[in-house]
């Protein structure tokens, strides 16, 4: 199949290496360059599937500096795939700036469907999934309180990313602004060996995760205001 795009956004597994599509593998094999958030991390995936396409580092700390150079190469006919350490590019990861620049220059961009932690965490939370809002990582300091005040009135299910060392603090803040009886779900290590999803009220989740050290990537889902 002849692909018309010049830049492909290719989702990669969030844990289990089997969670990649046949088309994603074909694209990664056929492009000229793979733009990778961390070439060491992506190298494990590529080695697993015996893909030897040239990699180039593209991450939050160099995306501004490399942007115009990448656009010029794409305009010259080079085909590239953008991947991140896990999941879909541009979702709380680099990608947005490059996509926007390509669109401005009429470079065809295509995003393949594939893994993301948002959807499995939401679906298995047991909370309404027909309408939801994705908040990603909340601001650590500036703007955090204002954001929580606004979200206290949100009626849709809310999805957040969080780091393990900040989980308890965030749950406590959610309880402060949303109430102790608000239903929620915490998923960690999705698709990995120690995958866990715990549902309950915010108070129950705080009690649960206070008992032991938390590890792994975390997705929090909270019901909207009734």
C-alpha positions in Angstrom: 0.0 0.0 0.0 1.4 3.4 -1.0 1.3 5.9 1.9 0.6 9.5 0.9 1.8 11.1 4.2 5.3 12.4 4.8 5.1 12.4 8.6 3.5 9.5 10.5 2.6 9.6 14.2 3.0 6.0 15.3 1.6 4.9 18.7 3.8 2.5 20.5 2.9 0.0 23.3 2.5 1.4 26.8 3.8 -1.8 28.3 3.1 -5.1 26.5 5.2 -5.2 23.3 2.4 -7.2 21.6 0.2 -4.1 21.6 1.4 -2.7 18.3 -0.4 -2.9 14.9 0.9 -4.6 11.8 0.7 -1.3 10.0 2.7 0.5 12.7 5.5 -2.1 12.2 5.4 -1.6 8.4 5.6 2.1 8.7 8.5 2.0 11.1 10.3 -0.3 8.7 9.6 1.7 5.6 10.3 5.4 6.6 13.7 7.0 6.2 13.9 8.2 9.8 12.3 7.5 13.1 12.0 10.5 15.5 12.2 9.0 19.0 11.7 10.7 22.4 14.4 8.4 23.8 16.3 6.3 21.4 17.4 3.9 24.2 13.8 3.2 25.1 12.6 2.9 21.5 15.6 0.9 20.6 14.3 -2.0 22.7 11.0 -2.1 20.8 12.8 -1.8 17.4 15.3 -4.5 18.3 12.4 -6.8 19.4 10.8 -6.5 16.0 14.1 -6.4 14.1 13.6 -2.9 12.7 16.9 -1.2 11.8 15.6 2.2 10.6 17.7 5.1 11.5 16.7 6.9 14.7 17.0 10.6 15.6 16.3 12.0 19.1 13.3 14.3 19.2 12.1 15.3 22.7 10.7 18.2 24.8 14.2 19.8 25.2 15.2 19.9 21.5 11.9 20.1 19.6 12.1 23.9 19.2 15.6 23.9 17.9 15.1 21.0 15.4 11.7 21.9 14.2 12.6 23.9 11.0 15.3 21.5 10.0 12.9 18.6 10.1 10.3 20.5 8.1 12.8 21.3 5.4 13.8 17.6 5.2 10.1 16.6 5.0 9.6 19.1 2.2 12.5 17.6 0.4 10.8 14.2 0.3 12.1 12.5 3.4 9.5 10.3 5.2 9.5 10.2 9.0 7.8 8.4 11.8 7.4 10.1 15.2 7.2 7.9 18.3 7.4 8.5 22.0 8.5 6.3 24.8 5.0 4.9 25.1 1.5 5.6 23.7 0.4 8.1 21.1 2.6 11.1 20.2 1.4 14.6 21.2 -0.7 13.2 24.1 1.3 14.7 27.1 4.4 14.0 24.9 6.2 15.9 22.1 4.5 16.1 18.7 2.1 19.0 18.6 4.7 21.6 17.5 5.9 19.4 14.6 2.4 18.6 13.4 1.3 22.2 13.5 4.4 23.2 11.5 3.8 20.5 8.9 0.2 21.6 8.5 1.3 25.2 8.0 3.6 24.0 5.2 1.0 21.7 3.6 3.0 18.6 4.5 0.7 15.6 4.8 0.6 14.2 8.4 -1.1 11.0 9.4 -1.7 9.5 12.9 -2.1 5.8 13.2 -4.6 4.4 15.7 -3.0 2.6 18.6 -2.1 2.4 22.3 -2.9 5.1 24.8 -3.3 4.7 28.5 -6.4 7.0 28.6 -9.0 4.7 27.1 -8.3 1.4 29.0 -8.2 3.3 32.3 -11.4 5.1 31.5 -13.3 2.0 30.3 -12.3 -0.2 33.2 -12.9 2.5 35.8 -16.7 1.7 35.8 -17.4 5.4 35.5 -19.3 7.0 32.6 -17.2 6.8 29.4 -19.6 8.3 26.9 -18.5 11.9 27.7 -15.2 12.7 29.4 -12.5 15.3 29.6 -8.7 14.6 29.5 -6.6 16.8 31.8 -3.2 15.1 31.5 -0.9 16.3 34.2 -2.2 19.1 36.4 0.2 22.0 37.0 2.5 21.3 39.9 2.3 24.8 41.4 1.1 27.8 39.5 -2.5 27.4 38.3 -3.1 24.2 40.1 -5.6 25.6 42.6 -7.5 27.5 40.0 -7.7 24.4 37.8 -9.1 22.3 40.6 -11.7 24.9 41.5 -12.9 24.9 37.8 -12.9 21.1 37.7 -15.0 20.8 40.9 -18.0 21.9 38.7 -17.1 19.5 35.8 -20.0 17.1 35.1 -18.1 14.7 32.8 -15.7 12.0 33.9 -12.2 13.4 34.3 -9.0 11.6 33.3 -5.6 12.6 34.7 -2.0 11.4 34.4 0.1 11.3 37.6 3.5 10.2 38.8 3.6 7.6 41.6 5.3 9.9 44.2 2.6 12.6 43.7 -0.4 10.2 43.7 -1.4 10.5 47.4 -1.0 14.3 47.4 -3.2 14.6 44.3 -5.9 12.2 45.7 -6.0 14.3 48.9 -6.4 17.5 46.8 -9.1 15.9 44.7 -10.9 15.0 47.9 -10.5 18.5 49.2 -12.1 20.1 46.1 -14.5 17.3 45.0 -15.5 15.7 48.3 -14.5 12.4 50.0 -17.4 10.5 48.5 -16.7 11.3 44.9 -16.1 8.0 43.0 -12.8 7.5 41.3 -10.4 4.9 39.9 -6.6 4.5 39.8 -4.9 2.4 37.2 -1.2 1.8 37.3 1.2 -0.2 35.1 -1.5 -0.8 32.4 -0.7 -3.8 30.2 2.4 -4.7 32.3 3.0 -7.6 34.7 1.9 -5.8 37.8 -1.1 -4.0 36.3 -3.6 -2.9 38.9 -6.9 -0.9 38.8 -8.5 0.1 42.1 -12.0 1.7 42.2 -13.7 3.4 45.1 -14.4 6.8 46.7 -11.5 9.2 46.9 -11.3 8.5 50.6 -11.1 4.8 50.0 -8.4 5.2 47.4 -6.4 7.3 49.8 -6.6 4.7 52.4 -5.7 2.0 50.0 -2.6 3.7 48.5 -1.4 4.9 51.9 -0.6 1.3 52.9 2.4 0.8 50.6 4.8 2.5 48.2 3.3 3.2 44.8 5.2 2.4 41.6 4.5 2.7 37.9 2.7 4.9 35.5 -0.6 6.1 36.8 -4.0 7.2 35.3 -6.7 8.6 37.6 -10.3 8.7 36.5 -12.8 10.7 38.6 -16.6 10.9 38.1 -18.1 14.3 37.3 -20.3 16.3 39.6 -23.8 14.9 39.9 
